[in-house]
Amino acid sequence: MIRYPTDALWQEIIYLAYHLHWPLDDLLDLEHADRARLVRGVAALNARAWEAMRQ
């Protein structure tokens, strides 16, 4: 079994907790693939929001 780096896990947890306001236990219960998909989705939403502000 390959362990996911602890620092990377916490960066994802902090990012999602900040943007989604989900409890820590809910974020820790996510499978890696689901958490990574949420991180990508939130990042895409943020990028679109920043782009809209620049126009």
C-alpha positions, 0 to 999 in steps of 0.5 A: 500500500502506498501512503499519500504524503501527509503534507499534501493531504493536509494542503488538500484538507485545508483548501477544501475546508476553507472553500467548502466549510466542511467538517474535518472528519468529512474531509478525512473520510473522503477517498483520495480520488474524490478529494482530488476531484473536489480540489480540481473542481474548486480550483476551476471555480476559483479560476473562473471567478477570478477571470470574471473579475478581471473582465 
